[in-house]
Amino acid sequence: MLMQLLGLLDALPLWGLFLATFVVVLLSFEGGLWVGRRSSPLPEQQQEKVVSRLVAGILGLMAFMVAFTFGVAASHFDARRQALLDEVNAIRTAYLRADLLQDPHRSEIRNLLREYVDVRLEGRRSGKIEEAITRSEELQDQLWSQAVAARENTQNSAFIGNITQSLNEVITLHSRRITAGLRIRIPDIIWLVIYALTMLAAASIGYHAGLTRSHRIPVIPALILAYSAVILLIADLDRPLRGYLEVDQQAMIDLRNKMNARTR
């Protein structure tokens, strides 16, 4: 079920994606070079006017798509980070407002919130995201049941209103964090367009080099490596579960430590 939420390229590890991108671009260049060398050479001026402009246009379009996709991936990463911070603040507020209740509801809500944070961190650490989501939703139901029970046993509606508002925000941010962390991804069609443009651009550069009978330029592999690294960075920013760039969980860890300190 979870894999259905992941992008088309998530089946490859990041190092595999980098290698595949490098190979695809290099083969496209070599293919264009092979075709260009077997084509009839054109007059120099006509080459500059037709082929060079065509290559420049394709490269410009490819650069635009890569920059656009990078911006989308960066915004998704920022959304995941902001969702984490918002959730930490909501849990902290609910934990503090539990002081307004009487036992046993106060202790029960605090214990459930501590477990809620532990589930969040453990799910991230172990990679068992689906199990963590299921357990989080179970804890939400228990928290809400405690709030309902506290309302029945408390005359002060203002106190109950504060705690129910905080718990409702925790539940809402849970859904927002799941959406930002798992379901908002770069569409597969954008990846297909980027790779199609990349292959076309590399083939065009190779064709131009072959048409002008140029030798293989040593900088071409460096250019392909740089482009592959950019694609790797975009994929990493857009990959929330198995990437090198992960949202820092320190805010949630600090919250857990503060919760545990108050129980001593």
KALINHU-V26209 format. One record per residue. N is the residue number from 1. RES is the residue in one letter. OMEGA is omega in degrees with one decimal (* if undefined). Layout:
[[N/RES/OMEGA] [N/RES/OMEGA]]
This chain:
[[1/M/-178.6] [2/L/-178.6] [3/M/177.6] [4/Q/180.0] [5/L/-175.2] [6/L/-176.9] [7/G/-177.1] [8/L/-175.2] [9/L/-176.4] [10/D/177.2] [11/A/178.7] [12/L/168.9] [13/P/-175.0] [14/L/178.8] [15/W/176.9] [16/G/177.1] [17/L/177.8] [18/F/-179.7] [19/L/-179.5] [20/A/178.7] [21/T/179.5] [22/F/-177.4] [23/V/-178.6] [24/V/-178.9] [25/V/180.0] [26/L/178.6] [27/L/177.5] [28/S/177.3] [29/F/-178.9] [30/E/176.8] [31/G/176.9] [32/G/178.0] [33/L/179.8] [34/W/179.5] [35/V/-178.5] [36/G/-179.4] [37/R/179.2] [38/R/176.6] [39/S/178.0] [40/S/179.7] [41/P/179.3] [42/L/173.0] [43/P/-172.0] [44/E/-177.9] [45/Q/-179.9] [46/Q/175.7] [47/Q/-177.1] [48/E/-176.2] [49/K/-174.7] [50/V/-172.8] [51/V/-176.9] [52/S/179.2] [53/R/178.3] [54/L/179.0] [55/V/-179.9] [56/A/179.3] [57/G/179.2] [58/I/178.7] [59/L/177.7] [60/G/178.6] [61/L/178.6] [62/M/179.3] [63/A/178.5] [64/F/-178.9] [65/M/179.1] [66/V/179.4] [67/A/178.5] [68/F/-178.9] [69/T/176.9] [70/F/177.3] [71/G/177.7] [72/V/-179.6] [73/A/179.3] [74/A/178.3] [75/S/176.5] [76/H/178.4] [77/F/178.6] [78/D/178.7] [79/A/177.5] [80/R/179.7] [81/R/179.4] [82/Q/177.6] [83/A/177.3] [84/L/-179.2] [85/L/179.1] [86/D/-179.4] [87/E/177.0] [88/V/179.4] [89/N/-179.7] [90/A/179.4] [91/I/179.1] [92/R/179.6] [93/T/179.2] [94/A/-179.9] [95/Y/179.9] [96/L/-178.9] [97/R/174.5] [98/A/176.3] [99/D/-178.0] [100/L/-176.9] [101/L/175.5] [102/Q/173.0] [103/D/11.2] [104/P/-175.1] [105/H/179.4] [106/R/-178.9] [107/S/-179.3] [108/E/-179.1] [109/I/178.3] [110/R/179.6] [111/N/179.5] [112/L/178.9] [113/L/176.3] [114/R/177.1] [115/E/179.0] [116/Y/178.8] [117/V/178.7] [118/D/178.6] [119/V/178.5] [120/R/-176.2] [121/L/-178.4] [122/E/177.9] [123/G/178.2] [124/R/-177.0] [125/R/-176.0] [126/S/-177.1] [127/G/178.9] [128/K/-172.1] [129/I/-178.1] [130/E/178.8] [131/E/179.2] [132/A/178.9] [133/I/179.6] [134/T/179.9] [135/R/177.9] [136/S/179.8] [137/E/174.8] [138/E/178.7] [139/L/176.1] [140/Q/177.7] [141/D/179.3] [142/Q/177.5] [143/L/-179.6] [144/W/177.5] [145/S/177.5] [146/Q/178.2] [147/A/178.1] [148/V/179.6] [149/A/178.7] [150/A/179.0] [151/R/-179.9] [152/E/-176.3] [153/N/-177.0] [154/T/179.8] [155/Q/-176.0] [156/N/-177.2] [157/S/179.8] [158/A/178.7] [159/F/-179.8] [160/I/178.9] [161/G/179.7] [162/N/-176.9] [163/I/178.4] [164/T/176.0] [165/Q/179.4] [166/S/179.3] [167/L/177.4] [168/N/177.8] [169/E/176.6] [170/V/-179.6] [171/I/-179.7] [172/T/-178.8] [173/L/173.6] [174/H/178.9] [175/S/-179.8] [176/R/-178.9] [177/R/177.0] [178/I/-179.9] [179/T/-178.8] [180/A/-174.4] [181/G/-172.5] [182/L/-168.1] [183/R/178.2] [184/I/-176.6] [185/R/172.7] [186/I/-178.9] [187/P/-179.2] [188/D/-177.8] [189/I/178.2] [190/I/176.1] [191/W/179.2] [192/L/179.1] [193/V/-179.9] [194/I/-178.9] [195/Y/177.1] [196/A/178.1] [197/L/179.3] [198/T/178.6] [199/M/179.3] [200/L/180.0] [201/A/179.8] [202/A/178.1] [203/A/179.5] [204/S/177.1] [205/I/178.0] [206/G/179.4] [207/Y/179.4] [208/H/179.1] [209/A/178.9] [210/G/-178.6] [211/L/179.4] [212/T/179.0] [213/R/178.5] [214/S/174.4] [215/H/176.5] [216/R/-177.8] [217/I/-178.2] [218/P/-176.8] [219/V/-178.5] [220/I/176.9] [221/P/177.5] [222/A/178.2] [223/L/179.4] [224/I/176.8] [225/L/179.7] [226/A/179.4] [227/Y/178.8] [228/S/178.1] [229/A/178.1] [230/V/177.5] [231/I/176.9] [232/L/-180.0] [233/L/179.0] [234/I/179.9] [235/A/-179.5] [236/D/178.0] [237/L/-176.2] [238/D/-176.2] [239/R/-171.3] [240/P/-170.5] [241/L/-171.1] [242/R/-178.4] [243/G/176.6] [244/Y/179.1] [245/L/-178.0] [246/E/175.9] [247/V/-178.4] [248/D/-178.5] [249/Q/-174.1] [250/Q/179.7] [251/A/178.0] [252/M/177.7] [253/I/177.9] [254/D/178.6] [255/L/178.4] [256/R/179.6] [257/N/179.0] [258/K/177.3] [259/M/-179.5] [260/N/179.1] [261/A/-178.9] [262/R/-179.7] [263/T/-175.4] [264/R/*]]
